[in-house]
Amino acid sequence: MKKTLAFILFLGFGLAFSQVKETEILPVTDQHEEPVFSKDTKSAEYPGGWMALRKDIADKIRMKKIKGQGIITAKAKFIVNIKGKIEDIIVTGDNADFNKETERAIKSLKAQWKPAESKDRIVRSYYSFPLTITFD
């Protein structure tokens, strides 16, 4: 009886003290990645400007992949991070083929952006880019 009681106590203590409290470790964020908006903000720049960006995206879109008629519009939203790379691309519009192809074209851009600056700090910047295509 004593051995059984001792075994149950050891087992109970073992189970009670072996539990681990799970904690969530939050990632450390770099303050330079936080968006900062002020009058001193200098926007991110694509090499060659906005017209070069439009041309590069238009050159990469494969028209054969898009099915539709008339005028099709989409809106691409993305972030230029502190390293000058595009991330978090979201394309919305009525035509799923055009949305998918636009997202693919933006992801395939190789050019490095000059990141945005605010108060002499490099910061992330958000962009919204409208696209329109017309089928005859």
C-alpha positions in Angstrom: 0.0 0.0 0.0 2.8 2.4 0.9 4.6 1.6 -2.4 1.5 2.3 -4.4 0.8 5.5 -2.5 4.5 6.6 -3.0 4.3 5.7 -6.7 1.1 7.8 -7.2 2.6 10.8 -5.3 5.8 10.6 -7.5 3.7 10.3 -10.6 1.4 13.2 -9.5 4.4 15.5 -8.7 6.1 14.5 -11.9 3.1 15.5 -13.9 2.4 18.7 -12.0 6.0 20.0 -12.2 6.7 18.9 -15.8 4.1 21.2 -17.3 5.6 24.0 -19.3 4.0 27.4 -19.6 3.8 28.2 -23.3 4.6 31.8 -24.1 4.5 33.5 -27.4 7.8 35.1 -28.4 7.1 38.2 -30.5 9.6 39.0 -33.2 11.8 42.0 -32.7 11.0 44.7 -35.2 13.5 47.1 -36.6 12.3 50.7 -36.0 13.5 51.6 -39.5 10.8 49.3 -40.9 8.0 51.1 -39.3 6.1 53.5 -41.6 6.7 57.1 -40.7 4.7 59.9 -42.4 5.8 63.5 -42.1 6.4 66.5 -44.3 10.0 65.5 -44.6 9.2 62.2 -46.2 10.9 61.4 -49.5 9.1 58.8 -51.5 10.6 55.6 -52.8 11.8 55.8 -56.4 11.8 53.3 -59.1 14.8 53.5 -61.5 13.6 55.6 -64.3 10.4 56.9 -62.5 6.7 55.9 -62.7 6.7 55.7 -66.5 9.5 53.2 -66.5 7.6 51.2 -63.9 4.5 51.2 -66.1 6.5 50.2 -69.1 8.3 47.3 -67.3 5.0 45.9 -65.9 3.3 46.2 -69.3 6.2 44.4 -71.0 6.0 41.5 -68.5 2.2 41.0 -68.7 1.4 38.1 -71.0 -1.8 39.1 -72.9 -2.5 35.5 -74.0 -3.2 34.5 -70.3 -6.0 37.1 -69.9 -9.5 36.3 -71.0 -11.9 39.2 -71.2 -13.6 41.8 -73.3 -13.9 45.6 -73.1 -12.1 47.6 -70.5 -10.6 45.7 -67.5 -9.2 47.5 -64.5 -7.1 46.4 -61.5 -5.5 48.1 -58.6 -2.1 46.8 -57.3 -1.1 47.7 -53.7 2.3 46.9 -52.5 5.0 47.9 -50.0 8.6 49.0 -50.8 10.6 47.8 -47.8 13.8 49.4 -46.4 16.0 47.3 -48.7 14.2 48.5 -51.9 12.3 45.3 -52.5 8.6 45.0 -53.3 6.6 42.9 -50.8 3.0 42.2 -49.8 1.5 42.6 -53.3 -2.3 42.6 -53.4 -4.1 43.0 -56.7 -7.8 43.6 -56.8 -10.1 43.9 -59.8 -13.0 42.2 -61.6 -11.0 39.9 -63.8 -9.1 37.2 -61.9 -6.8 36.4 -64.9 -5.7 40.0 -65.1 -5.2 40.2 -61.3 -3.1 37.1 -61.3 -1.0 38.1 -64.3 -0.4 41.6 -62.9 0.8 40.1 -59.6 3.1 37.8 -61.4 4.5 40.7 -63.5 5.1 42.9 -60.4 6.9 40.0 -58.7 9.1 39.4 -61.7 10.5 43.0 -61.7 14.2 42.8 -61.0 15.0 46.5 -60.6 15.9 47.7 -57.1 13.9 50.6 -55.7 15.5 53.5 -53.8 13.7 53.2 -50.4 11.7 56.1 -48.9 13.3 58.3 -46.3 11.7 60.3 -43.5 13.7 62.5 -41.2 16.9 61.0 -42.5 15.7 57.4 -41.7 14.9 54.7 -44.3 11.3 53.7 -44.0 8.8 51.4 -45.7 6.4 53.0 -48.1 3.0 51.9 -49.4 1.9 52.3 -53.0 -1.4 51.9 -54.9 -1.0 51.4 -58.6 -4.0 51.4 -61.0 -3.8 49.3 -64.2 -6.2 49.3 -67.2 -6.3 47.1 -70.2 -8.7 47.4 -73.2 -9.7 44.5 -75.5 -11.2 45.2 -78.9 
